[in-house]
Amino acid sequence: MHQQLFKYCGYIVFILLFSCEAKAFQEGDKWEGIFDLSRGAQKAVAQFDFDAKSGLLVLPDLIPVPLTLTEVSQKSDSVFFTIGFRSGPGVCKAQIKGDSIKGIMYNQQSGDTQFWLAKAGKVQSIFNQPKPAADEPIVITTHNNTQEENIVKQRLETLLEKYDLEKYIYTKTIKIQTGIIPHSHPVLTLNTDIRNETDLLATFLHEQMHWYSLSKQYDSDALAAEIFKRYPKVPSALPEGAGDEQSTYLHLVVCYLEFHTLSQVIGREKAMEHMEFMTTQNYRWVYRTLLKDMDSLEPLMASVGLHFD
């Protein structure tokens, strides 16, 4: 049980188990994922009836009742549907590839919103995704095109020119958004609350490591067994934990990889200084634990195949 949680937890999987689902949805395929709304990434579960041109969508952390989908259709590899928000319709156009759907929702109030869905029971399809080609350009956008967001965009572009980060980059679509909590999926999004160059670099690498940890083939069973043996009880709530127990375990790996990659880029001493600072921010227990147990965690992470050469 714990090993399965460790292997499949993460921001982009969001397996939704909530009591109203049985009442809201009928037998048939369901799709689970994220809508990247202005207030942050929102968990989502949807069901489409292409014959009836209808469906349902639930955003459990935002709206307590199912939303009606209308004008549901599929043409070749394109999917179209409209979400019945009270504030006005959300018109969606997406591309379906196998067991995943990725697209854009347009709402007059909120503008364009990216979303991602994977077929329930097929969530492994998001794992082991290919690394972007080296010659694929990095696309950095801003959410509101404000001066503050554009300054961070320029600073990130400068960092990407200053350092060779190609081997650490597992998604090349980046968004800058003021006031948002940085997150990795469905679009890697950074906020504008940046202290200095190291802070921006570390945050960028941290979110890339979420993508890397889902793409990389490594001995997750061995790592999970050892992590749960060493840390049978972890904090859940912020700022000590990462929001829940699963996420705290996940961040032991991701925050370690943040340190590992940062130390390769700017050196171990500066990376350690960054880790010390992070013990005063969120995930405090995670960063303290990594610092305390670094001598034993480094060979463990290397042994299961997570290290970069």
C-alpha positions, 0 to 999 in steps of 0.5 A: 500500500505504502509503496503504491502511494509513493510510486503514484503520488504526485501533483499531476496524478491526483487520483480522486476518491470522493463520496459523491462520485458514485452518484454523479457518474455512470458506468464507463470511462472517467478521466482524471487530471488538472485544470490550471485555473487562475487561482491555481491547479485544480483537481478534476474528474470528467466523464464524456458521453459522445453519443449523447453529446453530454458529460459531467465534470467535477472540480472537488476542491473548488465547486462542490457539485458536478458541472454539466458538459454540453456539445461534447464531440470528437473529430479524429484526434480532437475533442470539444466540449463546453463546461457549464460554469455559473459565471459563463461557459468554458469552451474547451478544445483538446487533443486526445493521444491514447489515454491522455487529453490535453487542451485549452479552455476559454472562459470570458471571465478567466481567459485561456486555461490549460488542462490535462486529463488521463483515463482513470485506471490508465494513469501510468500512461503519464509515466516514462514520458520522453524527454523533450528534444534538445533542439526543442525551444523553451517557451516561457509565457506570462499569465497577465503580462505584468511588469513583475511577471516579465521581469521574472521571465527575463531573469529566467531567460538569463539563467538559461543562457548562463547555465547549461541546464538542458539535461535537467529539463523535462518540460519546455513549457513554462509560465510565470504567474504572480501570486501562484504557488509554484507547481509542475503540472500540467504546466510548470508555473513559477511565481514572482516571489523570487529573492535572488538568482539561486532562489529562481534557479532552485525553484525551476529545478525543483519543478523540473524534478517533479517531471523527471521523477515521473519520467525516470526509470529507477528502482522505486520499490527499493527506494519506497521500502527504505524511505518508509523504513527510515521515516515511518511517520512524517508530518503532513501539514504545511509548513513542516510537511507538504500538505499531506503525508503522500506529498511529504514522502514525495518531496523527500525525493523531489527536494533531494533532487533539487539539491542534487541538481543545484549542487551540480550547477552552482556547487555544493556549498551554495546548494547547502546554503540554499537548503539551510534557507529552505528550512525556514520556508515550506517543507521545513521537515523535509529540508531539515531531514535532507540536511541531517541525513544527507550522508546516507541519503545520497548513496541511497538515491544513487543506488536506485538510479536517480542521480544525474551523471 
